[in-house]
């Protein structure tokens, strides 16, 4: 006996019905993935629904169907998508945003890079936080590198470049002053070791951490400037490419690839993907995180 | 592997067979599953299940889990067959049976963690298989479900040795099969294979159980596509919170893995697959797999460990 299976799960893997079950939200999720590479997981669909809700309210309480039309039809399409992306990536910047990524960095990637570079005379590690916003990411990286300074990175010079398009963000980043919200994932250990208390509740990053980082304004679409960002071991670019159209995205990704040393790694935001836009990088998995790898010359995988 | 070692494994596996917990329908079901779909009668399956009311109820709940994708639990096994097809109902039965087939007291490996990995891998295998045209997706599911059955053998037949394996894997943050090789000199692939032979599992499933870690030994020329599929799904699960409960210091490059090459040779369409999206979609299901395992196989021994 053969009966054709009748299968219509709502989501690719899952079948659970949730409050965000309105199929329009999944349509919006897929649309956002298609234009930006951001994937909102089932359990994060409420964030998408919240973001849409705020936008719909802003637009005079329009209905979800109307909102979908606005997201998909000219002339509002591009502007509205940008607004919505803003809404759903808000609040994603905090220090120690992704522990699995930091684990991969310290347990797998650093030992690998240090191992490969061990024969070089100058032991130098160059990290670039491209689109550093208000500095949470570069400071997190700096503190983690300092943690390794007596072990893996003993005798190494670490340079972190942190750039953003927005002048005001860069200024805020330089100040390195954070409140509870930005520090919600930072453990007491790091707070005590790398911060000093400022007027009551806020904490300021200590000078020895700031010392590792050079902040500057940079437009990732400025080709002439991008040519000077060579020799990176690690590049982090979180929730920045999502605002670029496909052509500029590919251009920027190619710059990143060129700017990376062989054996270097490129990281996106935790729910972000390059969507097969490039086959130069190798997609690699670590426990709980992914990265894009520029194969080393010795790996024979170029 | 040396002959005396093989004999020793066989002997210990023999002891497992005498354990009382195996549900009555388990072995007949396995036999049924190895015959071709055309030869299996719906009534036969329904009759088998009717021996065990609790099992039937469990199966209906399982049908509505993310593993099998029904929005509502079906009213009866017959109804499940009508909407899901006989093959899929067989794999649901197998999933439920398997959870009951072994006593889980004093396992070195947390049973909940083990079942999460097995069910997760089964699901990923099927999803993977669905990306490849013309394969038997339920077979892929079954292969994923059973691939690590050797860990059960280890827990039951080599408890002391395997305890040391678990300890070492956790301490050194290495994959379990590497720790097995270092501590015991053999792996769950060998012990699982011995049980699979005992149970008369189909050739291709035996192949999966015995060889899903073979790529590390560079024996890919002869690797079967099904083995390659399970190997990759297993790796992906271990990278996405459906592993064996400890951190693995590993960089996994699935596309550069020889097993990927084996699959692409058979299925060109795999080359254009969006693997990141596939990964994110898997994450979507992790919580629900945890919940399914908790309701069907009991809660995790300790949440902190997972």
Interface residues (C-beta under 8 A of the other chain):
Chain A: X1 X2 X3 X4 X5 X6 X7 X8 X9 X10 X11 X12 X13 X14 X15 X16 X17 X33 X39 X41 X42 X43 X103 X107 X108 X109 X112 X271 X273 X274 X275 X276 X282 X283 X284 X285 X286 X287 X288 X290 X293 X301
Chain B: X37 X38 X40 X41 X42 X64 X65 X66 X68 X69 X70 X71 X81 X82 X83 X84 X85 X86 X87 X88 X123 X127 X173 X235 X236 X238 X239 X240 X241 X243 X247 X248 X249 X250 X251 X252 X253 X254 X255 X256 X272 X274 X275 X276 X277 X279 X280 X281 X282 X283 X284 X285 X287 X288
